[in-house]
Amino acid sequence: MYDYVIIGSGIVGTNIARELSQYQVKILVLEKENDAANHQTVANSAIIHSGHDPKENTLKAKLCVEGNALYEQMEKELNIPLLRTGAFVVAHNKDEELMLDELYERAIRNGVKEILFHDQEQAFKLEPNLADDITKVLSLPSTKVTYPWEVAFACLENAILNGTEFKKNSEVTDIKKEKDYFKVEINHKVIIETKSVISAAGVFSDQVAYLLEKNVPYQIYPRKGEYFVLDRKAKGFVQHVLYPLPTSKGKGVLIIPQVHGNILLGPTSNRQDEKDLLSNTRDGLNQIKDDLHTLAKNIPFNLIIRTFAGIRASSSFDDFYIQESKTYSNFFHVAGIDSPGLTAAPAIAKYLVDHLLKHHNLQKKNNYDPIRPKKTVFYKLDFEEQLALIKKDPRYGNLVCKCEKITEAEIVEAIHGPLGNDTIKGIKKRARAGSGLCQGGYCEQTVLKIIARETNQPIDKINYYALDTPILVQETKVKP
Ligand SMILES: Cc1cc2nc3c(=O)[nH]c(=O)nc-3n(C[C@H](O)[C@H](O)[C@H](O)COP(=O)(O)OP(=O)(O)OC[C@H]3O[C@@H](n4cnc5c(N)ncnc54)[C@H](O)[C@@H]3O)c2cc1C
């Protein structure tokens, strides 16, 4: 019998698992996909927002500001990347400047500590590529950028180190309440027993809740966000995250420097019915190009290397819905977690444990270890360190991904690491092989061979992503 089953291994489920793993409880994280962090957590803007924008007196506002601060602690404990960009919200005329003033007041009331204005001259000194007609900017120095799925992996690895169990390819297909425990059915086959269930199932939260409850107090309304990715050669085009003024549809189309030097342009925000239709659209991509001209000039569209889309778990509740079920005690909804859910995730986990699980009287473990060791990133080492590593392990001398300078040793580590994976996309998410200019055109076949060798599988059984997505489907040449 588990104490807690957590449904979903996105940034929210993994933070909850880590937070709970401090206590003397038995935890299982269930994930329907072939890897952790495959939905919203792998397709977003990667911004750790300051908290200037959510409506006042909402959980979104409170947990965003708290989450932003908690990332500083997570950086130290989990060795996650954080790029302290700061952010500018821009105004183009007197009316928009008044709206900046309102945003300033809201940020103060939300608890954002650092916030200031720059006039046109100061702003252009700091960001020479701002659009010429910008008259004033609101500066938010606490805004930063991270690598979202790496954070989710780090939390889950750390939770596993502290005793949490993780099962992937495990879709929750039914939930039944017995007298004082739940029966959770996986893949229509296996039944698991647990005293409590925490649903952190992203866009699927309402569907998961309907497995148990007749009346679910929120509905998920999926909202797609599309992006362009610029190559690392664009690094330095802007230093700050650039936001337009927010509208009722959200924070708008942004320019976002990324931790590895790329720049994201996007996202759009368009309602759609499908929860997993991730295709890009001509209208969406054109909208990004049109909207961005109000933010910056000289945008290097010639450096676009790919497009992608993510789907927000927006809900009818109009705030994060983090509550115990009204009908079934010990079933906890963590739903409607759209933006700023990445930022808020560590604070969501604390809120759940400190407030909703208070009556569970959790006892701390005395051997909890909050530290996740630092990963080797070969290209960031200096020459002497690189030589020493190659001497110790010659696989560091074999550069597999030429664009991103990723070595064979790093790919092998991604396969066998604490949260290892044997798919092309899994390796891309962990080691970044295939993330560069050629998008895997050159290295994918080598990565394929390394996965086959390391996992002792035939090469045509290696999947791209989910189960049954092999890259090689049949032989195309007759052997001599
Ligand atoms: C376009 C876009 C831009 C965004 N930008 C930002 C940003 O810059 N900053 C920010 O703070 N936030 C941002 N967000 C929001 C942020 O990405 C999300 O709030 C956050 O990732 C939500 O994490 P999650 O764990 O709740 O959901 P998810 O990452 O979607 O994880 C839910 C998991 O549950 C699993 N699951 C679902 N059903 C089942 C089942 N039946 N059984 C087992 N597993 C199941 C899914 O497979 C999935 O892995 C953005 C979101 C989008 C889409």
Ligand as a Chemical Component Dictionary entry (heavy atoms), coordinates in Angstrom:
data_LIG
# 
_chem_comp.id                   LIG 
_chem_comp.type                 NON-POLYMER 
_chem_comp.pdbx_formal_charge   0 
_chem_comp.three_letter_code    LIG 
# 
loop_
_chem_comp_atom.comp_id 
_chem_comp_atom.atom_id 
_chem_comp_atom.alt_atom_id 
_chem_comp_atom.type_symbol 
_chem_comp_atom.charge 
_chem_comp_atom.model_Cartn_x 
_chem_comp_atom.model_Cartn_y 
_chem_comp_atom.model_Cartn_z 
_chem_comp_atom.pdbx_ordinal 
LIG C1  C1  C 0 2.982  27.451 -24.677 1  
LIG C2  C2  C 0 3.223  27.468 -23.209 2  
LIG C3  C3  C 0 4.075  28.421 -22.645 3  
LIG C4  C4  C 0 4.280  28.454 -21.268 4  
LIG N1  N1  N 0 5.241  29.281 -20.749 5  
LIG C5  C5  C 0 5.479  29.278 -19.412 6  
LIG C6  C6  C 0 6.534  30.065 -18.868 7  
LIG O1  O1  O 0 7.332  30.673 -19.580 8  
LIG N2  N2  N 0 6.661  30.107 -17.521 9  
LIG C7  C7  C 0 5.825  29.422 -16.686 10 
LIG O2  O2  O 0 5.957  29.558 -15.478 11 
LIG N3  N3  N 0 4.872  28.593 -17.186 12 
LIG C8  C8  C 0 4.707  28.496 -18.527 13 
LIG N4  N4  N 0 3.778  27.652 -19.059 14 
LIG C9  C9  C 0 3.004  26.803 -18.157 15 
LIG C10 C10 C 0 3.811  25.596 -17.722 16 
LIG O3  O3  O 0 4.490  25.013 -18.801 17 
LIG C11 C11 C 0 2.830  24.590 -17.132 18 
LIG O4  O4  O 0 2.039  25.232 -16.157 19 
LIG C12 C12 C 0 3.549  23.426 -16.457 20 
LIG O5  O5  O 0 4.469  22.827 -17.329 21 
LIG C13 C13 C 0 2.486  22.436 -16.013 22 
LIG O6  O6  O 0 3.117  21.283 -15.549 23 
LIG P1  P1  P 0 2.261  20.006 -15.153 24 
LIG O7  O7  O 0 3.182  19.080 -14.501 25 
LIG O8  O8  O 0 1.034  20.437 -14.423 26 
LIG O9  O9  O 0 1.698  19.463 -16.543 27 
LIG P2  P2  P 0 2.391  18.564 -17.664 28 
LIG O10 O10 O 0 3.795  18.950 -17.911 29 
LIG O11 O11 O 0 1.474  18.606 -18.829 30 
LIG O12 O12 O 0 2.410  17.117 -17.020 31 
LIG C14 C14 C 0 1.254  16.357 -16.814 32 
LIG C15 C15 C 0 1.646  14.908 -16.939 33 
LIG O13 O13 O 0 0.560  14.073 -16.585 34 
LIG C16 C16 C 0 0.610  12.915 -17.400 35 
LIG N5  N5  N 0 -0.702 12.274 -17.409 36 
LIG C17 C17 C 0 -1.860 12.796 -17.874 37 
LIG N6  N6  N 0 -2.869 11.901 -17.730 38 
LIG C18 C18 C 0 -2.325 10.794 -17.145 39 
LIG C19 C19 C 0 -2.850 9.538  -16.758 40 
LIG N7  N7  N 0 -4.138 9.214  -16.939 41 
LIG N8  N8  N 0 -2.007 8.625  -16.209 42 
LIG C20 C20 C 0 -0.692 8.917  -16.019 43 
LIG N9  N9  N 0 -0.146 10.097 -16.393 44 
LIG C21 C21 C 0 -0.942 11.029 -16.946 45 
LIG C22 C22 C 0 0.995  13.493 -18.759 46 
LIG O14 O14 O 0 1.492  12.502 -19.641 47 
LIG C23 C23 C 0 2.035  14.532 -18.372 48 
LIG O15 O15 O 0 3.351  14.016 -18.387 49 
LIG C24 C24 C 0 3.582  27.556 -20.435 50 
LIG C25 C25 C 0 2.764  26.569 -21.003 51 
LIG C26 C26 C 0 2.625  26.494 -22.373 52 
LIG C27 C27 C 0 1.845  25.370 -22.967 53 
# 
loop_
_chem_comp_bond.comp_id 
_chem_comp_bond.atom_id_1 
_chem_comp_bond.atom_id_2 
_chem_comp_bond.value_order 
_chem_comp_bond.pdbx_ordinal 
LIG C1  C2  SING 1  
LIG C2  C3  SING 2  
LIG C2  C26 DOUB 3  
LIG C3  C4  DOUB 4  
LIG C4  N1  SING 5  
LIG C4  C24 SING 6  
LIG N1  C5  DOUB 7  
LIG C5  C6  SING 8  
LIG C5  C8  SING 9  
LIG C6  O1  DOUB 10 
LIG C6  N2  SING 11 
LIG N2  C7  SING 12 
LIG C7  O2  DOUB 13 
LIG C7  N3  SING 14 
LIG N3  C8  DOUB 15 
LIG C8  N4  SING 16 
LIG N4  C9  SING 17 
LIG N4  C24 SING 18 
LIG C9  C10 SING 19 
LIG C10 O3  SING 20 
LIG C10 C11 SING 21 
LIG C11 O4  SING 22 
LIG C11 C12 SING 23 
LIG C12 O5  SING 24 
LIG C12 C13 SING 25 
LIG C13 O6  SING 26 
LIG O6  P1  SING 27 
LIG P1  O7  DOUB 28 
LIG P1  O8  SING 29 
LIG P1  O9  SING 30 
LIG O9  P2  SING 31 
LIG P2  O10 DOUB 32 
LIG P2  O11 SING 33 
LIG P2  O12 SING 34 
LIG O12 C14 SING 35 
LIG C14 C15 SING 36 
LIG C15 O13 SING 37 
LIG C15 C23 SING 38 
LIG O13 C16 SING 39 
LIG C16 N5  SING 40 
LIG C16 C22 SING 41 
LIG N5  C17 SING 42 
LIG N5  C21 SING 43 
LIG C17 N6  DOUB 44 
LIG N6  C18 SING 45 
LIG C18 C19 SING 46 
LIG C18 C21 DOUB 47 
LIG C19 N7  SING 48 
LIG C19 N8  DOUB 49 
LIG N8  C20 SING 50 
LIG C20 N9  DOUB 51 
LIG N9  C21 SING 52 
LIG C22 O14 SING 53 
LIG C22 C23 SING 54 
LIG C23 O15 SING 55 
LIG C24 C25 DOUB 56 
LIG C25 C26 SING 57 
LIG C26 C27 SING 58 
# 
